[in-house]
Amino acid sequence: MSADSYNQVKHLLAIDCAIFGYEEGEVKLLLFQRGIEPAKGEWSLPGGWVNGSESVEAAAQRVLLKITGLSNIFLEQVHVFSDPVRDPGGRVVSVLFYALIIIQNHDKELVRNHGAHWFPIEKVPPLIFDHNNMVKMALEKLRAKASYELIGEQLLPEEFTLLQLRQLYDAIFQRKFDPANFRKKVLSLNALRRLKAKNTTESKRGAYYYKFKETSAKPGERIVKL
């Protein structure tokens, strides 16, 4: 690296998080109203600056803990957004992550204190800067993951029925899956353990509850055709 390299214009480094949850049959996205200019008061993905002593992953985990009160959240990098004019406030490069949380487990008071709200993914309002594009790419990443892995472990309660798992997939992909085919495919993965307890609200006979085993799918085996 030449000495001239250190004379280059410095860039600000930020992270943004597309936080997905599942509630009442809908996949939801956590958004908050921006508290600073530019675009103060407009809807935004949660995010923040990367401190000099931390990685982008550590910064994302810090932001998630601050907003949701949860640690050890599933987190995956999506894309680096580096358009020179993407942020009118300055030259900002942002690393986008998506996170999956069980909504029932997060700290609702923290979320309220940050002015954040859950929006169904089909009702996401206009967002600041390039954040709508970020949401689109994060959702594509989520669907790609769900096509190869059973992801209910990060979004459903610990015990769930196959109907509840299928409804989650219906919500993620915004289409209805055939019940018999979905059941057959999911059980063939040998990723779930059937429990003795039943949910008696879904049918007269009741539906067995399931839990995830340690692994969620056979490596490379596609669950859903995109």
PyMOL commands that place a pseudoatom at each C-alpha (Angstrom):
pseudoatom trace, name=CA, resn=MET, resi=1, chain=A, elem=C, hetatm=0, pos=[0.000, 0.000, 0.000]
pseudoatom trace, name=CA, resn=SER, resi=2, chain=A, elem=C, hetatm=0, pos=[1.457, 3.362, -1.023]
pseudoatom trace, name=CA, resn=ALA, resi=3, chain=A, elem=C, hetatm=0, pos=[1.680, 6.443, 1.190]
pseudoatom trace, name=CA, resn=ASP, resi=4, chain=A, elem=C, hetatm=0, pos=[-0.872, 8.147, -1.070]
pseudoatom trace, name=CA, resn=SER, resi=5, chain=A, elem=C, hetatm=0, pos=[-3.450, 5.588, 0.082]
pseudoatom trace, name=CA, resn=TYR, resi=6, chain=A, elem=C, hetatm=0, pos=[-3.665, 7.320, 3.446]
pseudoatom trace, name=CA, resn=ASN, resi=7, chain=A, elem=C, hetatm=0, pos=[-4.586, 10.605, 1.765]
pseudoatom trace, name=CA, resn=GLN, resi=8, chain=A, elem=C, hetatm=0, pos=[-7.798, 9.205, 0.311]
pseudoatom trace, name=CA, resn=VAL, resi=9, chain=A, elem=C, hetatm=0, pos=[-11.159, 10.657, 1.370]
pseudoatom trace, name=CA, resn=LYS, resi=10, chain=A, elem=C, hetatm=0, pos=[-12.399, 8.840, 4.465]
pseudoatom trace, name=CA, resn=HIS, resi=11, chain=A, elem=C, hetatm=0, pos=[-15.769, 7.093, 4.361]
pseudoatom trace, name=CA, resn=LEU, resi=12, chain=A, elem=C, hetatm=0, pos=[-18.229, 6.588, 7.205]
pseudoatom trace, name=CA, resn=LEU, resi=13, chain=A, elem=C, hetatm=0, pos=[-19.111, 2.935, 7.897]
pseudoatom trace, name=CA, resn=ALA, resi=14, chain=A, elem=C, hetatm=0, pos=[-22.563, 1.953, 9.119]
pseudoatom trace, name=CA, resn=ILE, resi=15, chain=A, elem=C, hetatm=0, pos=[-24.721, -1.141, 9.510]
pseudoatom trace, name=CA, resn=ASP, resi=16, chain=A, elem=C, hetatm=0, pos=[-28.439, -1.548, 8.892]
pseudoatom trace, name=CA, resn=CYS, resi=17, chain=A, elem=C, hetatm=0, pos=[-30.586, -4.452, 10.104]
pseudoatom trace, name=CA, resn=ALA, resi=18, chain=A, elem=C, hetatm=0, pos=[-33.684, -5.923, 8.507]
pseudoatom trace, name=CA, resn=ILE, resi=19, chain=A, elem=C, hetatm=0, pos=[-35.230, -7.577, 11.576]
pseudoatom trace, name=CA, resn=PHE, resi=20, chain=A, elem=C, hetatm=0, pos=[-37.878, -10.165, 10.658]
pseudoatom trace, name=CA, resn=GLY, resi=21, chain=A, elem=C, hetatm=0, pos=[-40.360, -11.746, 13.060]
pseudoatom trace, name=CA, resn=TYR, resi=22, chain=A, elem=C, hetatm=0, pos=[-43.507, -13.852, 12.700]
pseudoatom trace, name=CA, resn=GLU, resi=23, chain=A, elem=C, hetatm=0, pos=[-46.796, -13.130, 14.421]
pseudoatom trace, name=CA, resn=GLU, resi=24, chain=A, elem=C, hetatm=0, pos=[-50.492, -13.825, 13.779]
pseudoatom trace, name=CA, resn=GLY, resi=25, chain=A, elem=C, hetatm=0, pos=[-49.810, -15.537, 10.461]
pseudoatom trace, name=CA, resn=GLU, resi=26, chain=A, elem=C, hetatm=0, pos=[-47.672, -12.700, 9.079]
pseudoatom trace, name=CA, resn=VAL, resi=27, chain=A, elem=C, hetatm=0, pos=[-43.957, -12.155, 8.590]
pseudoatom trace, name=CA, resn=LYS, resi=28, chain=A, elem=C, hetatm=0, pos=[-43.208, -8.731, 10.024]
pseudoatom trace, name=CA, resn=LEU, resi=29, chain=A, elem=C, hetatm=0, pos=[-40.386, -6.201, 9.772]
pseudoatom trace, name=CA, resn=LEU, resi=30, chain=A, elem=C, hetatm=0, pos=[-39.246, -3.939, 12.609]
pseudoatom trace, name=CA, resn=LEU, resi=31, chain=A, elem=C, hetatm=0, pos=[-38.963, -0.262, 11.604]
pseudoatom trace, name=CA, resn=PHE, resi=32, chain=A, elem=C, hetatm=0, pos=[-38.439, 2.953, 13.499]
pseudoatom trace, name=CA, resn=GLN, resi=33, chain=A, elem=C, hetatm=0, pos=[-38.828, 6.652, 12.810]
pseudoatom trace, name=CA, resn=ARG, resi=34, chain=A, elem=C, hetatm=0, pos=[-35.482, 8.335, 12.259]
pseudoatom trace, name=CA, resn=GLY, resi=35, chain=A, elem=C, hetatm=0, pos=[-34.612, 10.792, 15.012]
pseudoatom trace, name=CA, resn=ILE, resi=36, chain=A, elem=C, hetatm=0, pos=[-31.965, 12.884, 13.235]
pseudoatom trace, name=CA, resn=GLU, resi=37, chain=A, elem=C, hetatm=0, pos=[-31.570, 14.817, 10.021]
pseudoatom trace, name=CA, resn=PRO, resi=38, chain=A, elem=C, hetatm=0, pos=[-31.530, 14.179, 7.157]
pseudoatom trace, name=CA, resn=ALA, resi=39, chain=A, elem=C, hetatm=0, pos=[-34.962, 12.526, 6.801]
pseudoatom trace, name=CA, resn=LYS, resi=40, chain=A, elem=C, hetatm=0, pos=[-35.864, 13.035, 10.465]
pseudoatom trace, name=CA, resn=GLY, resi=41, chain=A, elem=C, hetatm=0, pos=[-39.234, 11.477, 11.308]
pseudoatom trace, name=CA, resn=GLU, resi=42, chain=A, elem=C, hetatm=0, pos=[-39.300, 9.150, 8.299]
pseudoatom trace, name=CA, resn=TRP, resi=43, chain=A, elem=C, hetatm=0, pos=[-39.391, 5.356, 8.544]
pseudoatom trace, name=CA, resn=SER, resi=44, chain=A, elem=C, hetatm=0, pos=[-36.066, 3.557, 8.549]
pseudoatom trace, name=CA, resn=LEU, resi=45, chain=A, elem=C, hetatm=0, pos=[-34.411, 0.227, 9.214]
pseudoatom trace, name=CA, resn=PRO, resi=46, chain=A, elem=C, hetatm=0, pos=[-32.643, 0.084, 12.595]
pseudoatom trace, name=CA, resn=GLY, resi=47, chain=A, elem=C, hetatm=0, pos=[-28.946, 0.746, 12.241]
pseudoatom trace, name=CA, resn=GLY, resi=48, chain=A, elem=C, hetatm=0, pos=[-25.943, 2.603, 13.555]
pseudoatom trace, name=CA, resn=TRP, resi=49, chain=A, elem=C, hetatm=0, pos=[-22.287, 3.454, 13.122]
pseudoatom trace, name=CA, resn=VAL, resi=50, chain=A, elem=C, hetatm=0, pos=[-19.516, 0.887, 13.352]
pseudoatom trace, name=CA, resn=ASN, resi=51, chain=A, elem=C, hetatm=0, pos=[-17.184, 1.868, 16.185]
pseudoatom trace, name=CA, resn=GLY, resi=52, chain=A, elem=C, hetatm=0, pos=[-13.455, 1.869, 15.595]
pseudoatom trace, name=CA, resn=SER, resi=53, chain=A, elem=C, hetatm=0, pos=[-12.923, -1.070, 17.944]
pseudoatom trace, name=CA, resn=GLU, resi=54, chain=A, elem=C, hetatm=0, pos=[-15.590, -3.445, 16.562]
pseudoatom trace, name=CA, resn=SER, resi=55, chain=A, elem=C, hetatm=0, pos=[-16.392, -5.507, 13.484]
pseudoatom trace, name=CA, resn=VAL, resi=56, chain=A, elem=C, hetatm=0, pos=[-19.532, -4.938, 11.430]
pseudoatom trace, name=CA, resn=GLU, resi=57, chain=A, elem=C, hetatm=0, pos=[-20.969, -8.142, 12.914]
pseudoatom trace, name=CA, resn=ALA, resi=58, chain=A, elem=C, hetatm=0, pos=[-20.344, -6.900, 16.450]
pseudoatom trace, name=CA, resn=ALA, resi=59, chain=A, elem=C, hetatm=0, pos=[-21.952, -3.560, 15.583]
pseudoatom trace, name=CA, resn=ALA, resi=60, chain=A, elem=C, hetatm=0, pos=[-25.055, -5.317, 14.267]
pseudoatom trace, name=CA, resn=GLN, resi=61, chain=A, elem=C, hetatm=0, pos=[-25.304, -7.476, 17.407]
pseudoatom trace, name=CA, resn=ARG, resi=62, chain=A, elem=C, hetatm=0, pos=[-24.934, -4.361, 19.570]
pseudoatom trace, name=CA, resn=VAL, resi=63, chain=A, elem=C, hetatm=0, pos=[-27.748, -2.569, 17.722]
pseudoatom trace, name=CA, resn=LEU, resi=64, chain=A, elem=C, hetatm=0, pos=[-30.024, -5.618, 17.958]
pseudoatom trace, name=CA, resn=LEU, resi=65, chain=A, elem=C, hetatm=0, pos=[-29.414, -5.969, 21.695]
pseudoatom trace, name=CA, resn=LYS, resi=66, chain=A, elem=C, hetatm=0, pos=[-30.067, -2.275, 22.258]
pseudoatom trace, name=CA, resn=ILE, resi=67, chain=A, elem=C, hetatm=0, pos=[-33.385, -2.343, 20.399]
pseudoatom trace, name=CA, resn=THR, resi=68, chain=A, elem=C, hetatm=0, pos=[-34.794, -5.803, 21.162]
pseudoatom trace, name=CA, resn=GLY, resi=69, chain=A, elem=C, hetatm=0, pos=[-33.041, -6.809, 24.387]
pseudoatom trace, name=CA, resn=LEU, resi=70, chain=A, elem=C, hetatm=0, pos=[-32.031, -10.098, 22.742]
pseudoatom trace, name=CA, resn=SER, resi=71, chain=A, elem=C, hetatm=0, pos=[-28.583, -11.568, 22.215]
pseudoatom trace, name=CA, resn=ASN, resi=72, chain=A, elem=C, hetatm=0, pos=[-27.509, -14.629, 20.219]
pseudoatom trace, name=CA, resn=ILE, resi=73, chain=A, elem=C, hetatm=0, pos=[-29.922, -13.652, 17.446]
pseudoatom trace, name=CA, resn=PHE, resi=74, chain=A, elem=C, hetatm=0, pos=[-29.622, -15.335, 14.052]
pseudoatom trace, name=CA, resn=LEU, resi=75, chain=A, elem=C, hetatm=0, pos=[-27.822, -12.779, 11.880]
pseudoatom trace, name=CA, resn=GLU, resi=76, chain=A, elem=C, hetatm=0, pos=[-26.551, -12.978, 8.315]
pseudoatom trace, name=CA, resn=GLN, resi=77, chain=A, elem=C, hetatm=0, pos=[-24.911, -10.427, 6.038]
pseudoatom trace, name=CA, resn=VAL, resi=78, chain=A, elem=C, hetatm=0, pos=[-26.892, -9.530, 2.923]
pseudoatom trace, name=CA, resn=HIS, resi=79, chain=A, elem=C, hetatm=0, pos=[-25.061, -6.880, 0.910]
pseudoatom trace, name=CA, resn=VAL, resi=80, chain=A, elem=C, hetatm=0, pos=[-22.809, -3.819, 1.036]
pseudoatom trace, name=CA, resn=PHE, resi=81, chain=A, elem=C, hetatm=0, pos=[-24.469, -0.595, -0.107]
pseudoatom trace, name=CA, resn=SER, resi=82, chain=A, elem=C, hetatm=0, pos=[-21.872, 1.885, -1.334]
pseudoatom trace, name=CA, resn=ASP, resi=83, chain=A, elem=C, hetatm=0, pos=[-23.496, 4.228, -3.843]
pseudoatom trace, name=CA, resn=PRO, resi=84, chain=A, elem=C, hetatm=0, pos=[-21.653, 7.547, -3.294]
pseudoatom trace, name=CA, resn=VAL, resi=85, chain=A, elem=C, hetatm=0, pos=[-24.949, 9.472, -3.133]
pseudoatom trace, name=CA, resn=ARG, resi=86, chain=A, elem=C, hetatm=0, pos=[-27.035, 6.954, -1.205]
pseudoatom trace, name=CA, resn=ASP, resi=87, chain=A, elem=C, hetatm=0, pos=[-27.044, 9.086, 1.971]
pseudoatom trace, name=CA, resn=PRO, resi=88, chain=A, elem=C, hetatm=0, pos=[-27.529, 12.862, 1.560]
pseudoatom trace, name=CA, resn=GLY, resi=89, chain=A, elem=C, hetatm=0, pos=[-25.810, 13.404, 4.911]
pseudoatom trace, name=CA, resn=GLY, resi=90, chain=A, elem=C, hetatm=0, pos=[-22.385, 12.272, 3.678]
pseudoatom trace, name=CA, resn=ARG, resi=91, chain=A, elem=C, hetatm=0, pos=[-20.319, 9.491, 2.144]
pseudoatom trace, name=CA, resn=VAL, resi=92, chain=A, elem=C, hetatm=0, pos=[-21.671, 6.497, 4.023]
pseudoatom trace, name=CA, resn=VAL, resi=93, chain=A, elem=C, hetatm=0, pos=[-21.061, 2.833, 3.222]
pseudoatom trace, name=CA, resn=SER, resi=94, chain=A, elem=C, hetatm=0, pos=[-23.610, 0.555, 4.910]
pseudoatom trace, name=CA, resn=VAL, resi=95, chain=A, elem=C, hetatm=0, pos=[-23.415, -3.185, 5.484]
pseudoatom trace, name=CA, resn=LEU, resi=96, chain=A, elem=C, hetatm=0, pos=[-26.883, -4.751, 5.542]
pseudoatom trace, name=CA, resn=PHE, resi=97, chain=A, elem=C, hetatm=0, pos=[-27.733, -7.720, 7.758]
pseudoatom trace, name=CA, resn=TYR, resi=98, chain=A, elem=C, hetatm=0, pos=[-30.984, -9.550, 8.242]
pseudoatom trace, name=CA, resn=ALA, resi=99, chain=A, elem=C, hetatm=0, pos=[-31.987, -10.991, 11.591]
pseudoatom trace, name=CA, resn=LEU, resi=100, chain=A, elem=C, hetatm=0, pos=[-34.655, -13.482, 12.663]
pseudoatom trace, name=CA, resn=ILE, resi=101, chain=A, elem=C, hetatm=0, pos=[-36.254, -13.237, 16.095]
pseudoatom trace, name=CA, resn=ILE, resi=102, chain=A, elem=C, hetatm=0, pos=[-39.148, -14.795, 17.936]
pseudoatom trace, name=CA, resn=ILE, resi=103, chain=A, elem=C, hetatm=0, pos=[-41.359, -11.769, 18.518]
pseudoatom trace, name=CA, resn=GLN, resi=104, chain=A, elem=C, hetatm=0, pos=[-42.777, -13.141, 21.783]
pseudoatom trace, name=CA, resn=ASN, resi=105, chain=A, elem=C, hetatm=0, pos=[-39.278, -13.188, 23.298]
pseudoatom trace, name=CA, resn=HIS, resi=106, chain=A, elem=C, hetatm=0, pos=[-38.170, -9.639, 22.595]
pseudoatom trace, name=CA, resn=ASP, resi=107, chain=A, elem=C, hetatm=0, pos=[-38.377, -6.713, 25.017]
pseudoatom trace, name=CA, resn=LYS, resi=108, chain=A, elem=C, hetatm=0, pos=[-41.523, -4.844, 23.975]
pseudoatom trace, name=CA, resn=GLU, resi=109, chain=A, elem=C, hetatm=0, pos=[-40.719, -1.913, 26.253]
pseudoatom trace, name=CA, resn=LEU, resi=110, chain=A, elem=C, hetatm=0, pos=[-37.329, -1.396, 24.604]
pseudoatom trace, name=CA, resn=VAL, resi=111, chain=A, elem=C, hetatm=0, pos=[-38.958, -1.451, 21.183]
pseudoatom trace, name=CA, resn=ARG, resi=112, chain=A, elem=C, hetatm=0, pos=[-41.529, 1.141, 22.261]
pseudoatom trace, name=CA, resn=ASN, resi=113, chain=A, elem=C, hetatm=0, pos=[-38.842, 3.344, 23.796]
pseudoatom trace, name=CA, resn=HIS, resi=114, chain=A, elem=C, hetatm=0, pos=[-37.041, 3.434, 20.456]
pseudoatom trace, name=CA, resn=GLY, resi=115, chain=A, elem=C, hetatm=0, pos=[-40.233, 4.387, 18.632]
pseudoatom trace, name=CA, resn=ALA, resi=116, chain=A, elem=C, hetatm=0, pos=[-40.113, 1.167, 16.648]
pseudoatom trace, name=CA, resn=HIS, resi=117, chain=A, elem=C, hetatm=0, pos=[-43.096, -0.701, 15.185]
pseudoatom trace, name=CA, resn=TRP, resi=118, chain=A, elem=C, hetatm=0, pos=[-43.693, -4.055, 13.512]
pseudoatom trace, name=CA, resn=PHE, resi=119, chain=A, elem=C, hetatm=0, pos=[-45.042, -3.891, 9.943]
pseudoatom trace, name=CA, resn=PRO, resi=120, chain=A, elem=C, hetatm=0, pos=[-46.294, -6.835, 7.862]
pseudoatom trace, name=CA, resn=ILE, resi=121, chain=A, elem=C, hetatm=0, pos=[-43.849, -7.230, 4.972]
pseudoatom trace, name=CA, resn=GLU, resi=122, chain=A, elem=C, hetatm=0, pos=[-46.569, -6.531, 2.406]
pseudoatom trace, name=CA, resn=LYS, resi=123, chain=A, elem=C, hetatm=0, pos=[-47.404, -3.240, 4.149]
pseudoatom trace, name=CA, resn=VAL, resi=124, chain=A, elem=C, hetatm=0, pos=[-43.925, -1.743, 4.561]
pseudoatom trace, name=CA, resn=PRO, resi=125, chain=A, elem=C, hetatm=0, pos=[-44.172, 2.050, 4.150]
pseudoatom trace, name=CA, resn=PRO, resi=126, chain=A, elem=C, hetatm=0, pos=[-41.801, 4.173, 2.030]
pseudoatom trace, name=CA, resn=LEU, resi=127, chain=A, elem=C, hetatm=0, pos=[-38.400, 4.170, 3.745]
pseudoatom trace, name=CA, resn=ILE, resi=128, chain=A, elem=C, hetatm=0, pos=[-35.466, 6.568, 3.759]
pseudoatom trace, name=CA, resn=PHE, resi=129, chain=A, elem=C, hetatm=0, pos=[-32.633, 6.506, 1.237]
pseudoatom trace, name=CA, resn=ASP, resi=130, chain=A, elem=C, hetatm=0, pos=[-32.180, 3.015, -0.272]
pseudoatom trace, name=CA, resn=HIS, resi=131, chain=A, elem=C, hetatm=0, pos=[-33.825, 1.139, 2.607]
pseudoatom trace, name=CA, resn=ASN, resi=132, chain=A, elem=C, hetatm=0, pos=[-36.745, -0.188, 0.538]
pseudoatom trace, name=CA, resn=ASN, resi=133, chain=A, elem=C, hetatm=0, pos=[-34.201, -1.843, -1.739]
pseudoatom trace, name=CA, resn=MET, resi=134, chain=A, elem=C, hetatm=0, pos=[-32.454, -3.187, 1.353]
pseudoatom trace, name=CA, resn=VAL, resi=135, chain=A, elem=C, hetatm=0, pos=[-35.707, -4.778, 2.519]
pseudoatom trace, name=CA, resn=LYS, resi=136, chain=A, elem=C, hetatm=0, pos=[-36.231, -6.344, -0.910]
pseudoatom trace, name=CA, resn=MET, resi=137, chain=A, elem=C, hetatm=0, pos=[-32.746, -7.883, -0.891]
pseudoatom trace, name=CA, resn=ALA, resi=138, chain=A, elem=C, hetatm=0, pos=[-33.071, -9.061, 2.706]
pseudoatom trace, name=CA, resn=LEU, resi=139, chain=A, elem=C, hetatm=0, pos=[-36.386, -10.767, 1.932]
pseudoatom trace, name=CA, resn=GLU, resi=140, chain=A, elem=C, hetatm=0, pos=[-34.817, -12.469, -1.092]
pseudoatom trace, name=CA, resn=LYS, resi=141, chain=A, elem=C, hetatm=0, pos=[-32.021, -13.706, 1.173]
pseudoatom trace, name=CA, resn=LEU, resi=142, chain=A, elem=C, hetatm=0, pos=[-34.561, -14.989, 3.708]
pseudoatom trace, name=CA, resn=ARG, resi=143, chain=A, elem=C, hetatm=0, pos=[-36.488, -16.859, 1.020]
pseudoatom trace, name=CA, resn=ALA, resi=144, chain=A, elem=C, hetatm=0, pos=[-33.294, -18.368, -0.361]
pseudoatom trace, name=CA, resn=LYS, resi=145, chain=A, elem=C, hetatm=0, pos=[-32.370, -19.626, 3.113]
pseudoatom trace, name=CA, resn=ALA, resi=146, chain=A, elem=C, hetatm=0, pos=[-35.884, -20.987, 3.694]
pseudoatom trace, name=CA, resn=SER, resi=147, chain=A, elem=C, hetatm=0, pos=[-35.729, -22.871, 0.407]
pseudoatom trace, name=CA, resn=TYR, resi=148, chain=A, elem=C, hetatm=0, pos=[-32.806, -24.970, 1.683]
pseudoatom trace, name=CA, resn=GLU, resi=149, chain=A, elem=C, hetatm=0, pos=[-33.310, -24.962, 5.462]
pseudoatom trace, name=CA, resn=LEU, resi=150, chain=A, elem=C, hetatm=0, pos=[-36.242, -25.235, 7.833]
pseudoatom trace, name=CA, resn=ILE, resi=151, chain=A, elem=C, hetatm=0, pos=[-36.054, -21.828, 9.502]
pseudoatom trace, name=CA, resn=GLY, resi=152, chain=A, elem=C, hetatm=0, pos=[-38.938, -22.115, 11.926]
pseudoatom trace, name=CA, resn=GLU, resi=153, chain=A, elem=C, hetatm=0, pos=[-36.526, -22.572, 14.809]
pseudoatom trace, name=CA, resn=GLN, resi=154, chain=A, elem=C, hetatm=0, pos=[-35.662, -18.854, 14.592]
pseudoatom trace, name=CA, resn=LEU, resi=155, chain=A, elem=C, hetatm=0, pos=[-39.257, -17.635, 14.205]
pseudoatom trace, name=CA, resn=LEU, resi=156, chain=A, elem=C, hetatm=0, pos=[-41.665, -20.079, 15.884]
pseudoatom trace, name=CA, resn=PRO, resi=157, chain=A, elem=C, hetatm=0, pos=[-42.143, -21.102, 19.520]
pseudoatom trace, name=CA, resn=GLU, resi=158, chain=A, elem=C, hetatm=0, pos=[-40.059, -24.065, 20.644]
pseudoatom trace, name=CA, resn=GLU, resi=159, chain=A, elem=C, hetatm=0, pos=[-43.028, -26.432, 20.147]
pseudoatom trace, name=CA, resn=PHE, resi=160, chain=A, elem=C, hetatm=0, pos=[-45.210, -26.104, 17.044]
pseudoatom trace, name=CA, resn=THR, resi=161, chain=A, elem=C, hetatm=0, pos=[-47.454, -28.102, 14.724]
pseudoatom trace, name=CA, resn=LEU, resi=162, chain=A, elem=C, hetatm=0, pos=[-46.802, -28.839, 11.067]
pseudoatom trace, name=CA, resn=LEU, resi=163, chain=A, elem=C, hetatm=0, pos=[-49.728, -26.570, 10.241]
pseudoatom trace, name=CA, resn=GLN, resi=164, chain=A, elem=C, hetatm=0, pos=[-48.034, -23.700, 12.057]
pseudoatom trace, name=CA, resn=LEU, resi=165, chain=A, elem=C, hetatm=0, pos=[-44.785, -24.409, 10.210]
pseudoatom trace, name=CA, resn=ARG, resi=166, chain=A, elem=C, hetatm=0, pos=[-46.595, -24.479, 6.860]
pseudoatom trace, name=CA, resn=GLN, resi=167, chain=A, elem=C, hetatm=0, pos=[-48.376, -21.219, 7.663]
pseudoatom trace, name=CA, resn=LEU, resi=168, chain=A, elem=C, hetatm=0, pos=[-44.969, -19.657, 8.348]
pseudoatom trace, name=CA, resn=TYR, resi=169, chain=A, elem=C, hetatm=0, pos=[-43.765, -20.786, 4.917]
pseudoatom trace, name=CA, resn=ASP, resi=170, chain=A, elem=C, hetatm=0, pos=[-46.977, -19.510, 3.324]
pseudoatom trace, name=CA, resn=ALA, resi=171, chain=A, elem=C, hetatm=0, pos=[-46.239, -16.108, 4.877]
pseudoatom trace, name=CA, resn=ILE, resi=172, chain=A, elem=C, hetatm=0, pos=[-42.556, -16.049, 3.872]
pseudoatom trace, name=CA, resn=PHE, resi=173, chain=A, elem=C, hetatm=0, pos=[-43.206, -16.930, 0.243]
pseudoatom trace, name=CA, resn=GLN, resi=174, chain=A, elem=C, hetatm=0, pos=[-46.606, -15.212, -0.006]
pseudoatom trace, name=CA, resn=ARG, resi=175, chain=A, elem=C, hetatm=0, pos=[-48.263, -18.289, -1.507]
pseudoatom trace, name=CA, resn=LYS, resi=176, chain=A, elem=C, hetatm=0, pos=[-50.125, -21.363, -0.321]
pseudoatom trace, name=CA, resn=PHE, resi=177, chain=A, elem=C, hetatm=0, pos=[-48.306, -24.683, -0.102]
pseudoatom trace, name=CA, resn=ASP, resi=178, chain=A, elem=C, hetatm=0, pos=[-50.161, -27.949, -0.595]
pseudoatom trace, name=CA, resn=PRO, resi=179, chain=A, elem=C, hetatm=0, pos=[-50.638, -29.430, 2.906]
pseudoatom trace, name=CA, resn=ALA, resi=180, chain=A, elem=C, hetatm=0, pos=[-49.919, -33.058, 1.974]
pseudoatom trace, name=CA, resn=ASN, resi=181, chain=A, elem=C, hetatm=0, pos=[-46.849, -32.302, -0.142]
pseudoatom trace, name=CA, resn=PHE, resi=182, chain=A, elem=C, hetatm=0, pos=[-45.449, -29.905, 2.445]
pseudoatom trace, name=CA, resn=ARG, resi=183, chain=A, elem=C, hetatm=0, pos=[-45.904, -32.419, 5.250]
pseudoatom trace, name=CA, resn=LYS, resi=184, chain=A, elem=C, hetatm=0, pos=[-44.272, -35.196, 3.220]
pseudoatom trace, name=CA, resn=LYS, resi=185, chain=A, elem=C, hetatm=0, pos=[-41.301, -33.040, 2.251]
pseudoatom trace, name=CA, resn=VAL, resi=186, chain=A, elem=C, hetatm=0, pos=[-40.706, -31.653, 5.739]
pseudoatom trace, name=CA, resn=LEU, resi=187, chain=A, elem=C, hetatm=0, pos=[-40.877, -35.040, 7.463]
pseudoatom trace, name=CA, resn=SER, resi=188, chain=A, elem=C, hetatm=0, pos=[-38.536, -36.579, 4.862]
pseudoatom trace, name=CA, resn=LEU, resi=189, chain=A, elem=C, hetatm=0, pos=[-35.791, -34.210, 6.034]
pseudoatom trace, name=CA, resn=ASN, resi=190, chain=A, elem=C, hetatm=0, pos=[-35.639, -35.977, 9.414]
pseudoatom trace, name=CA, resn=ALA, resi=191, chain=A, elem=C, hetatm=0, pos=[-35.104, -32.575, 11.038]
pseudoatom trace, name=CA, resn=LEU, resi=192, chain=A, elem=C, hetatm=0, pos=[-38.048, -32.618, 13.464]
pseudoatom trace, name=CA, resn=ARG, resi=193, chain=A, elem=C, hetatm=0, pos=[-38.873, -34.667, 16.541]
pseudoatom trace, name=CA, resn=ARG, resi=194, chain=A, elem=C, hetatm=0, pos=[-42.535, -35.447, 17.168]
pseudoatom trace, name=CA, resn=LEU, resi=195, chain=A, elem=C, hetatm=0, pos=[-43.721, -34.928, 20.732]
pseudoatom trace, name=CA, resn=LYS, resi=196, chain=A, elem=C, hetatm=0, pos=[-46.420, -36.788, 22.621]
pseudoatom trace, name=CA, resn=ALA, resi=197, chain=A, elem=C, hetatm=0, pos=[-48.486, -33.649, 23.257]
pseudoatom trace, name=CA, resn=LYS, resi=198, chain=A, elem=C, hetatm=0, pos=[-51.134, -32.525, 20.811]
pseudoatom trace, name=CA, resn=ASN, resi=199, chain=A, elem=C, hetatm=0, pos=[-52.709, -29.224, 19.835]
pseudoatom trace, name=CA, resn=THR, resi=200, chain=A, elem=C, hetatm=0, pos=[-56.464, -29.889, 20.048]
pseudoatom trace, name=CA, resn=THR, resi=201, chain=A, elem=C, hetatm=0, pos=[-57.536, -26.577, 18.494]
pseudoatom trace, name=CA, resn=GLU, resi=202, chain=A, elem=C, hetatm=0, pos=[-56.579, -27.488, 14.914]
pseudoatom trace, name=CA, resn=SER, resi=203, chain=A, elem=C, hetatm=0, pos=[-58.748, -30.597, 14.495]
pseudoatom trace, name=CA, resn=LYS, resi=204, chain=A, elem=C, hetatm=0, pos=[-60.936, -33.016, 16.436]
pseudoatom trace, name=CA, resn=ARG, resi=205, chain=A, elem=C, hetatm=0, pos=[-58.176, -35.613, 16.484]
pseudoatom trace, name=CA, resn=GLY, resi=206, chain=A, elem=C, hetatm=0, pos=[-55.573, -33.049, 17.449]
pseudoatom trace, name=CA, resn=ALA, resi=207, chain=A, elem=C, hetatm=0, pos=[-52.240, -32.277, 15.806]
pseudoatom trace, name=CA, resn=TYR, resi=208, chain=A, elem=C, hetatm=0, pos=[-48.943, -33.426, 17.245]
pseudoatom trace, name=CA, resn=TYR, resi=209, chain=A, elem=C, hetatm=0, pos=[-46.423, -30.853, 18.379]
pseudoatom trace, name=CA, resn=TYR, resi=210, chain=A, elem=C, hetatm=0, pos=[-42.889, -30.996, 16.970]
pseudoatom trace, name=CA, resn=LYS, resi=211, chain=A, elem=C, hetatm=0, pos=[-39.480, -29.658, 17.976]
pseudoatom trace, name=CA, resn=PHE, resi=212, chain=A, elem=C, hetatm=0, pos=[-36.351, -29.121, 15.922]
pseudoatom trace, name=CA, resn=LYS, resi=213, chain=A, elem=C, hetatm=0, pos=[-33.481, -31.538, 16.164]
pseudoatom trace, name=CA, resn=GLU, resi=214, chain=A, elem=C, hetatm=0, pos=[-29.948, -30.138, 16.202]
pseudoatom trace, name=CA, resn=THR, resi=215, chain=A, elem=C, hetatm=0, pos=[-29.742, -30.011, 12.403]
pseudoatom trace, name=CA, resn=SER, resi=216, chain=A, elem=C, hetatm=0, pos=[-32.556, -28.506, 10.329]
pseudoatom trace, name=CA, resn=ALA, resi=217, chain=A, elem=C, hetatm=0, pos=[-32.093, -30.094, 6.894]
pseudoatom trace, name=CA, resn=LYS, resi=218, chain=A, elem=C, hetatm=0, pos=[-29.934, -32.428, 4.850]
pseudoatom trace, name=CA, resn=PRO, resi=219, chain=A, elem=C, hetatm=0, pos=[-27.038, -30.466, 3.325]
pseudoatom trace, name=CA, resn=GLY, resi=220, chain=A, elem=C, hetatm=0, pos=[-27.911, -29.054, -0.094]
pseudoatom trace, name=CA, resn=GLU, resi=221, chain=A, elem=C, hetatm=0, pos=[-31.427, -30.506, -0.193]
pseudoatom trace, name=CA, resn=ARG, resi=222, chain=A, elem=C, hetatm=0, pos=[-33.961, -28.038, -1.541]
pseudoatom trace, name=CA, resn=ILE, resi=223, chain=A, elem=C, hetatm=0, pos=[-37.207, -27.682, 0.401]
pseudoatom trace, name=CA, resn=VAL, resi=224, chain=A, elem=C, hetatm=0, pos=[-38.921, -25.090, -1.760]
pseudoatom trace, name=CA, resn=LYS, resi=225, chain=A, elem=C, hetatm=0, pos=[-38.447, -24.370, -5.455]
pseudoatom trace, name=CA, resn=LEU, resi=226, chain=A, elem=C, hetatm=0, pos=[-38.126, -20.616, -5.881]
for i in range(1, 226): cmd.bond("trace and resi %d" % i, "trace and resi %d" % (i + 1))
show_as sticks, trace
zoom trace
